[in-house]
Amino acid sequence: MLTKTFLSTIAVTTLLATFAAAICPGYNFGITQTGSNTNPDYGVWQVFDDSCNVVDQVIATNPCTVGVFDCSPAPVTFTGLHLDGLNYACRSDVNSGSCNGHAIQVCCRNDGN
């Protein structure tokens, strides 16, 4: 009986760990372009937390000019995120996952500012 209980506990723990896997291990948020708005001139970029909840969304022709993201020169990538009065440094990460079928493009972590 003890063995069955132990194995059941291990199975449940493994299952929960699978569902709790971070989209960007060691980071606070992940950013991805989720498509275009109904107007094809505008794109939609979403900021996700580790549970794939959308915590911010930018709809713009150029997401680098709205004050939410810092961007690099061409080829453009997000290098910073400004959210709720905090600044986050962003970069690509080989361990990033996906949310709602969209691959995370960059992962962002608080840089202490």
LODOMAR-884369 format. One record per residue: chain; x, y, z of N, C-alpha, C in turn; residue number from 1. Coordinates in steps of 0.1 Angstrom, whole numbers, plus 2048, in hexadecimal, padded with zeros to 3 digits. Atoms other than C-alpha are relative to their C-alpha. Layout:
! residues N
+-------+------+------+------+-------+-------+-------+------+------+------+------+
: chain : n.c1 : n.c2 : n.c3 : ca.c1 : ca.c2 : ca.c3 : c.c1 : c.c2 : c.c3 : resi :
+-------+------+------+------+-------+-------+-------+------+------+------+------+
:     A :    X :    Y :    Z :     X :     Y :     Z :    X :    Y :    Z :  NUM :
...
+-------+------+------+------+-------+-------+-------+------+------+------+------+
***
This chain:
! residues 113
+-------+------+------+------+-------+-------+-------+------+------+------+------+
: chain : n.c1 : n.c2 : n.c3 : ca.c1 : ca.c2 : ca.c3 : c.c1 : c.c2 : c.c3 : resi :
+-------+------+------+------+-------+-------+-------+------+------+------+------+
:     A :  808 :  7F4 :  800 :   800 :   800 :   800 :  809 :  80D :  800 :    1 :
:     A :  7F7 :  7F4 :  7FF :   81C :   818 :   809 :  807 :  802 :  7F2 :    2 :
:     A :  7F9 :  7FF :  80D :   82D :   811 :   7E7 :  7F6 :  807 :  7F6 :    3 :
:     A :  80A :  7FA :  809 :   80C :   81A :   7D4 :  7FF :  80F :  803 :    4 :
:     A :  802 :  7F2 :  7FC :   808 :   83A :   7E8 :  80C :  808 :  7FC :    5 :
:     A :  7F4 :  7FA :  804 :   82C :   843 :   7E2 :  801 :  803 :  7F1 :    6 :
:     A :  800 :  7FE :  80F :   82A :   83D :   7BC :  7F6 :  809 :  7FC :    7 :
:     A :  80A :  7F7 :  804 :   80A :   850 :   7BA :  804 :  80E :  803 :    8 :
:     A :  7FB :  7F2 :  7FC :   81A :   86E :   7CC :  80A :  804 :  7F5 :    9 :
:     A :  7F6 :  7FD :  80A :   837 :   86C :   7B3 :  7F9 :  804 :  7F3 :   10 :
:     A :  806 :  7FD :  80D :   820 :   86B :   795 :  7F9 :  80D :  800 :   11 :
:     A :  807 :  7F3 :  7FF :   80B :   889 :   7A1 :  80A :  80B :  800 :   12 :
:     A :  7F6 :  7F6 :  7FF :   82A :   89D :   7A9 :  806 :  802 :  7F2 :   13 :
:     A :  7FA :  7FF :  80E :   839 :   896 :   786 :  7F6 :  807 :  7F7 :   14 :
:     A :  80A :  7FA :  808 :   818 :   89F :   776 :  7FF :  80F :  802 :   15 :
:     A :  801 :  7F2 :  7FC :   815 :   8C0 :   789 :  80D :  808 :  7FB :   16 :
:     A :  7F3 :  7FA :  804 :   83A :   8C8 :   781 :  7FF :  803 :  7F1 :   17 :
:     A :  801 :  7FE :  80E :   833 :   8C3 :   75C :  7F7 :  80C :  7FD :   18 :
:     A :  809 :  7F5 :  802 :   816 :   8DC :   75D :  805 :  80D :  805 :   19 :
:     A :  7FB :  7F4 :  7FB :   829 :   8F5 :   771 :  80D :  804 :  7FA :   20 :
:     A :  7F3 :  7FD :  807 :   847 :   8F6 :   759 :  7FF :  80E :  7FB :   21 :
:     A :  7FF :  7F2 :  804 :   852 :   91A :   753 :  802 :  801 :  7F1 :   22 :
:     A :  7FE :  7FD :  80E :   84F :   929 :   731 :  80E :  806 :  7FD :   23 :
:     A :  7F3 :  7FA :  800 :   870 :   93B :   738 :  807 :  7FD :  80D :   24 :
:     A :  7FA :  804 :  7F3 :   883 :   929 :   754 :  80A :  80B :  805 :   25 :
:     A :  7F7 :  7F6 :  7FA :   893 :   943 :   76B :  7FC :  80F :  7FC :   26 :
:     A :  805 :  7F3 :  804 :   880 :   960 :   75B :  7F2 :  803 :  806 :   27 :
:     A :  80D :  7FC :  7FB :   861 :   974 :   765 :  7F5 :  7FF :  7F5 :   28 :
:     A :  80A :  7FF :  80B :   850 :   977 :   742 :  806 :  7FB :  7F3 :   29 :
:     A :  7FC :  803 :  80E :   851 :   96C :   71E :  7F7 :  808 :  7F7 :   30 :
:     A :  807 :  7F7 :  80A :   847 :   981 :   6FF :  800 :  7F8 :  7F3 :   31 :
:     A :  801 :  805 :  80D :   83A :   975 :   6DE :  7F6 :  808 :  7F8 :   32 :
:     A :  80A :  7F9 :  809 :   828 :   983 :   6C0 :  7F6 :  7F5 :  7FD :   33 :
:     A :  80A :  80A :  801 :   807 :   971 :   6BF :  7F8 :  802 :  7F3 :   34 :
:     A :  807 :  7FE :  80D :   7FB :   97E :   69D :  7FD :  80E :  7FD :   35 :
:     A :  804 :  7F2 :  804 :   7EB :   99C :   68E :  7F2 :  802 :  805 :   36 :
:     A :  80D :  7FB :  7FC :   7CD :   9B0 :   698 :  7F7 :  7FE :  7F4 :   37 :
:     A :  809 :  800 :  80C :   7AF :   9B2 :   681 :  805 :  809 :  7F5 :   38 :
:     A :  7FA :  7F7 :  80A :   7C2 :   9CE :   670 :  80E :  7FA :  7FD :   39 :
:     A :  7F3 :  807 :  803 :   7E0 :   9BD :   65E :  80C :  809 :  802 :   40 :
:     A :  7F5 :  7F7 :  7FE :   7F5 :   9DC :   664 :  805 :  800 :  80F :   41 :
:     A :  7FC :  800 :  7F1 :   7F6 :   9D5 :   68A :  803 :  7F1 :  804 :   42 :
:     A :  7FC :  80D :  7FA :   807 :   9B8 :   69C :  7FB :  7FF :  80E :   43 :
:     A :  804 :  802 :  7F2 :   7FE :   9A9 :   6BE :  80B :  7F9 :  807 :   44 :
:     A :  7F6 :  806 :  7F8 :   819 :   9A2 :   6D7 :  7FB :  7FE :  80E :   45 :
:     A :  805 :  802 :  7F3 :   811 :   992 :   6F8 :  80B :  7FC :  80A :   46 :
:     A :  7F7 :  803 :  7F5 :   824 :   990 :   719 :  7F9 :  7F5 :  809 :   47 :
:     A :  806 :  80B :  7F8 :   81E :   96F :   72C :  808 :  7FE :  80D :   48 :
:     A :  7F9 :  804 :  7F4 :   826 :   965 :   74F :  803 :  7F1 :  7FF :   49 :
:     A :  7FC :  80F :  801 :   833 :   941 :   757 :  7F4 :  7F7 :  7FF :   50 :
:     A :  80C :  809 :  801 :   80F :   934 :   758 :  7F9 :  803 :  7F3 :   51 :
:     A :  806 :  7FD :  80D :   808 :   941 :   734 :  7F4 :  80A :  802 :   52 :
:     A :  80A :  7F5 :  7FF :   7F2 :   95D :   741 :  805 :  80C :  7F9 :   53 :
:     A :  7FC :  7F4 :  806 :   7F2 :   97C :   72C :  800 :  80B :  80A :   54 :
:     A :  7FF :  7F5 :  7F6 :   7FE :   998 :   742 :  801 :  80E :  7F9 :   55 :
:     A :  800 :  7F3 :  808 :   802 :   9B3 :   727 :  7FF :  7FC :  7F1 :   56 :
:     A :  801 :  802 :  80F :   7FA :   9B6 :   702 :  802 :  80D :  7F9 :   57 :
:     A :  7FD :  7F4 :  808 :   806 :   9CF :   6E8 :  7FB :  7FD :  7F2 :   58 :
:     A :  805 :  801 :  80E :   7F3 :   9D5 :   6C8 :  805 :  80D :  7F9 :   59 :
:     A :  7F9 :  7F4 :  807 :   808 :   9EC :   6B1 :  806 :  7FC :  7F3 :   60 :
:     A :  7F9 :  802 :  80C :   818 :   9F0 :   690 :  80F :  7FE :  803 :   61 :
:     A :  7F2 :  802 :  7FC :   83A :   9F3 :   6A2 :  7FF :  7FF :  80F :   62 :
:     A :  800 :  801 :  7F2 :   83B :   9E5 :   6C5 :  80B :  807 :  808 :   63 :
:     A :  7F4 :  7FA :  7FA :   85C :   9F6 :   6CC :  7FE :  80F :  803 :   64 :
:     A :  802 :  7F1 :  7FE :   84C :   A19 :   6CD :  7F5 :  803 :  80A :   65 :
:     A :  80B :  7FE :  7F7 :   830 :   A14 :   6E6 :  804 :  801 :  80F :   66 :
:     A :  7FC :  7FE :  7F2 :   845 :   A15 :   706 :  800 :  7F3 :  809 :   67 :
:     A :  801 :  80C :  7F8 :   840 :   9F1 :   711 :  80D :  7F8 :  7FE :   68 :
:     A :  7F5 :  808 :  803 :   85E :   9E1 :   700 :  80C :  809 :  7FC :   69 :
:     A :  7F3 :  7FA :  805 :   883 :   9EB :   6FA :  804 :  7F6 :  7F5 :   70 :
:     A :  7FC :  809 :  80C :   890 :   9DE :   6D8 :  80E :  803 :  7FC :   71 :
:     A :  7F3 :  7FF :  806 :   8B1 :   9D8 :   6C8 :  7FF :  806 :  7F2 :   72 :
:     A :  800 :  7FC :  80E :   8BC :   9E6 :   6A7 :  7FD :  7F3 :  7F7 :   73 :
:     A :  802 :  80C :  809 :   8B5 :   9CF :   688 :  80B :  7F6 :  801 :   74 :
:     A :  80E :  806 :  7FF :   8AF :   9B2 :   68A :  7FA :  803 :  80D :   75 :
:     A :  807 :  7FB :  7F4 :   896 :   9BF :   6A3 :  7FC :  7F4 :  809 :   76 :
:     A :  805 :  809 :  7F6 :   891 :   9AB :   6C3 :  7FD :  808 :  80D :   77 :
:     A :  803 :  7F9 :  7F4 :   883 :   9B5 :   6E5 :  80C :  7FE :  80A :   78 :
:     A :  7F5 :  800 :  7F6 :   89E :   9BE :   6FE :  7FC :  804 :  80E :   79 :
:     A :  805 :  7FC :  7F3 :   889 :   9CC :   71A :  7F1 :  800 :  800 :   80 :
:     A :  80E :  7FF :  7FD :   866 :   9CC :   729 :  7FE :  809 :  80C :   81 :
:     A :  804 :  7F7 :  7F5 :   856 :   9E7 :   73E :  7F2 :  7FC :  804 :   82 :
:     A :  80D :  805 :  7FC :   839 :   9D9 :   752 :  7FE :  803 :  80F :   83 :
:     A :  804 :  7FD :  7F2 :   828 :   9E6 :   772 :  80B :  808 :  807 :   84 :
:     A :  7F5 :  7F8 :  7F9 :   844 :   9FF :   779 :  80D :  7FA :  801 :   85 :
:     A :  7F4 :  807 :  7FF :   85F :   9E5 :   777 :  806 :  7FE :  7F2 :   86 :
:     A :  7F8 :  803 :  80C :   87A :   9DF :   75C :  805 :  7F2 :  800 :   87 :
:     A :  7FC :  80E :  801 :   882 :   9BD :   74F :  80A :  7FF :  7F4 :   88 :
:     A :  7F7 :  802 :  80B :   8A0 :   9B3 :   739 :  7FB :  7F4 :  7F9 :   89 :
:     A :  805 :  80B :  808 :   896 :   99C :   71C :  80B :  7FB :  7F7 :   90 :
:     A :  7F7 :  806 :  809 :   8A9 :   984 :   707 :  7FB :  7F2 :  7FC :   91 :
:     A :  804 :  80D :  804 :   8A4 :   964 :   6F4 :  806 :  7F5 :  809 :   92 :
:     A :  7FC :  80A :  7F7 :   8A8 :   944 :   707 :  7FD :  7F2 :  7FA :   93 :
:     A :  802 :  80D :  807 :   8AD :   920 :   6F9 :  7F5 :  7F8 :  808 :   94 :
:     A :  809 :  808 :  7F8 :   897 :   913 :   716 :  7F1 :  806 :  800 :   95 :
:     A :  80D :  7FA :  800 :   879 :   929 :   70E :  7F6 :  7F6 :  7F9 :   96 :
:     A :  80A :  809 :  805 :   858 :   917 :   707 :  7F6 :  808 :  7F7 :   97 :
:     A :  80A :  7FA :  808 :   837 :   922 :   6F8 :  7F4 :  802 :  809 :   98 :
:     A :  80D :  7FE :  7F9 :   815 :   92F :   703 :  7F5 :  801 :  7F5 :   99 :
:     A :  80C :  800 :  809 :   7F4 :   928 :   6F1 :  805 :  7FE :  7F2 :  100 :
:     A :  7FC :  804 :  80E :   807 :   91A :   6D3 :  80A :  80A :  7FA :  101 :
:     A :  7F7 :  7F6 :  805 :   81E :   938 :   6CF :  80E :  7FF :  807 :  102 :
:     A :  7F2 :  801 :  7FB :   844 :   934 :   6D4 :  804 :  80D :  807 :  103 :
:     A :  7FB :  7F4 :  7F9 :   853 :   94C :   6EE :  80C :  805 :  7F8 :  104 :
:     A :  7F5 :  7FA :  808 :   86A :   964 :   6DB :  80C :  804 :  809 :  105 :
:     A :  7F6 :  7FC :  7F6 :   87C :   973 :   6F9 :  7FB :  7FE :  80E :  106 :
:     A :  803 :  801 :  7F1 :   87D :   96E :   71F :  805 :  80C :  807 :  107 :
:     A :  7FC :  7F4 :  7F9 :   87E :   98B :   737 :  800 :  7FD :  80F :  108 :
:     A :  7FF :  801 :  7F1 :   88A :   98D :   75B :  803 :  80E :  805 :  109 :
:     A :  7FE :  7F3 :  7FA :   88B :   9AA :   773 :  80F :  802 :  802 :  110 :
:     A :  7F2 :  7FC :  7FE :   8AC :   9BC :   773 :  803 :  808 :  80C :  111 :
:     A :  7FF :  7F9 :  7F3 :   8A6 :   9CC :   795 :  7FD :  80F :  7FF :  112 :
:     A :  804 :  7F1 :  802 :   89A :   9EE :   787 :  7F1 :  801 :  801 :  113 :
+-------+------+------+------+-------+-------+-------+------+------+------+------+
***
